[in-house]
Amino acid sequence: MKRGFFALIAAAALVCTGCAGSGAGAPSLDEVFVSRRSIRAYEAGRTISEAEVRELLTATQNAPSWANQQPSKYYVAIGEEKRNAVLELIGGNKSRVINAPVMIVSTFETGKSGFFRGQQVDAEGNLWGAYDNGLSNAYLILKARAMGFDTLIMGMRMADELRQLFDIPENEVILAVIALGYRDQEPKMPVHRPLDEIARFF
Ligand SMILES: Cc1cc2nc3c(=O)[nH]c(=O)nc-3n(C[C@H](O)[C@H](O)[C@H](O)COP(=O)(O)O)c2cc1C
């Protein structure tokens, strides 16, 4: 019964694949959660404007970060030359995102989150920067879906070459490359672990 109900919600949300992010008919947060999936085939010939990417990245600025350090940085390959160069630096992901018009490299500045006045304040240190970057990227992919776009986060990437390509300073850790485009597949809902396996109530 529960499974059937979930399938119905998922189907309704997936129908809204082209939902715009504002005005009447905007998807609810839960619809965005369900219809956002990792997309590994994109429509060819579609473009996304710089203004749209700016709107997307502006949304990430609402993400919380350690002491408001905002360590996340983004390098946006929106021109054809840079986009093609990024495609060569993501290994086997290339064929999955070859038609996505925008590639976004996400990094975080070290020595910010997890630090106070230059001193590391707990054992985790720069792990907090990665934490903050992940939060920021979560906002990015959800906002993208709310705007009618699709994404693929790619951890499989060549960090040294990306650093050269975008002239990324050494004090930034290069984490994911995120493809942005329009889905050309209906993704399957991945299997999720039972809630009681990941959460305990006391
Ligand atoms: C940090 C991270 C790295 C990932 N790297 C890749 C990747 O290199 N290639 C890929 O196809 N998917 C990659 N994924 C996507 C995951 O496989 C995907 O999120 C997971 O299977 C759950 O599917 P869903 O995003 O549709 O819910 C990555 C996801 C995350 C969060």
The ligand as a Gaussian input file, in Angstrom:
#p B3LYP/6-31G(d) Opt

LIG

0 1
 C       29.589000      13.039000      -4.589000
 C       28.875000      12.346000      -5.731000
 C       29.615000      11.873000      -6.810000
 C       28.950000      11.247000      -7.887000
 N       29.685000      10.891000      -8.989000
 C       29.041000      10.373000     -10.064000
 C       29.756000      10.105000     -11.274000
 O       30.975000      10.346000     -11.389000
 N       29.058000       9.592000     -12.308000
 C       27.718000       9.332000     -12.244000
 O       27.139000       8.875000     -13.233000
 N       27.010000       9.603000     -11.118000
 C       27.628000      10.125000     -10.036000
 N       26.912000      10.455000      -8.913000
 C       25.457000      10.240000      -8.881000
 C       25.043000       9.102000      -7.945000
 O       25.356000       7.880000      -8.549000
 C       23.535000       9.239000      -7.655000
 O       23.299000      10.411000      -6.921000
 C       22.962000       8.034000      -6.877000
 O       23.059000       6.862000      -7.628000
 C       21.498000       8.260000      -6.468000
 O       20.703000       8.519000      -7.613000
 P       19.835000       9.867000      -7.702000
 O       20.810000      11.037000      -7.723000
 O       19.056000       9.747000      -8.965000
 O       18.976000       9.938000      -6.487000
 C       27.542000      11.074000      -7.841000
 C       26.818000      11.570000      -6.744000
 C       27.457000      12.216000      -5.722000
 C       26.637000      12.813000      -4.593000

